[in-house]
Amino acid sequence: MPSIVDMVDILERLERKALHIEPTRCVKVRNRNASCTRCADACTSGAITVEGNVIDIDGEKCTGCGTCTAACPTAAIVCDKPSDAQLAADLMRSIEANDGRAAVICGRVAARKTADVDRVAEALCLGRVDVPSLIKAAGCGAQDIVLIDADCSTCKFRAAVPLIDASVEEANALLAAWGSDARVTRTSQVPAALVATEREQAVGGVSRRGFFTGVKSQAKTLAKETATYGLEKELGIGKEHATLRDVLKVGEDGCLPHGPIPRHEDLLEDLFEMGEPDDVVVSTRLWGDVSMDPEKCDNCGVCATFCPTGALSKVMRDAEKKPGRPAKKDAKELDCLEFRLSDCVGCGMCADVCISKALTVSHDIEAPRVFELEPVSMRGSKQKRGIGGAWRS
């Protein structure tokens, strides 16, 4: 049974749970030469620092606004208040309660206690509401999505305004490309249909649904955190003790850990359910179209080694026997690279780490190509460099 000291530690951990970091997804952790600083640029309080192979969130400065999670292309920073699942559930509840209209209010609007808690979703700052969440709302039947905020010019989160505007513009561009009539708008006034008729039912009050949902969620979180804490204490381990080498181990394919980003996968599913898009080009931060100059590429494979999603992958072949040298059993060498646009999140890692500067990443995407399952093969015309250091971070 946890002691009083243990419970204090557990409660402190829960307080820090507004945000948590998935280090294997962060491009700066994977390679210090990556140029991505979207999280730090979006942070409204200057709490995020990215130096070398380390990303850090200062708990004293962090306000938990969640704008960094919307800005991060690889979901390396995850917001738990609300989580993606909770935000989606709240938006769905809003759609059902408002006959097809989804509404999200910010913390300042919530503090006025005018909006009906059962009709709106809430985020501390609207910068937390990312494009995939808006697309999901439209895919779930929202005829329109309204974002309701207060006077941002006097808000401590006002630095998030450019990100909010960009998300609205990008979501509307994608919805238009996919033939959806739904649109995202912003307003500073709670529409009359969303105003609470009783103060107890206003956001900031305690509705029956909100109370029991909150208690259930907190109970699950507390149980999970208590179990994790007990295991770490028993084994004498903790995440803070893991080294970079422990976190980033090269796999059998010669690449650092990679895999799909859940938020990105959900976005593709939601767009697929909407149907085929128009044959138009959309400017988006959500994908990147990677192209290669074969005259510069020397087939070193570094780009695929560090790619966080596996959008760039290596195709290997049996190594050719070198004259005058004994053949190495099962030796492999790089044949070519394959690129899948649907898996790319546009982080720019590949271009940043390319020694020969042979790769470029464009964010102007032909809408139909986001569903391409067949990879594009790319092969450089130069010989691979024989320096092991090229694969180090």
Buried (B, 14 or more C-beta within 10 A) or exposed (E): EEEEEBBEBBEEBBEEBBBBBBBBBBBBBBBBBBEBBBBBBBBBBEBBBBEEBEBEBEEEEBBBBBBBBBBBBBBBBBBBBBBBEBBBBBBBBBBBBBEEBBBBBBBBBBEEBBBBBBBBBBBBBBBBBBBBBBBBBBBBBBBBBBBBBBEBEEBEBBBBBEBBEBBBEBBBBBBBBBEBEBBBEBEEEBBEEBEBEEEEBBBBBEBEEBEEBEEEBEEEBBEEBBEBBBEBEEEEEEEEEEEEEEBBEEEEEBBBBBEBBEBBBBBBEBBEEBEEBEEEEBEBBBBBBBEBBEEBBBBBBBBBBBBBBBBBBBBBEEEEEEEEEEEEEEEEEBBBBBBBBBBBBBBBBBBBBBBBEBBBBEBEBBBEBBEBEEBBEBEBEBEBBEEEEBBEB
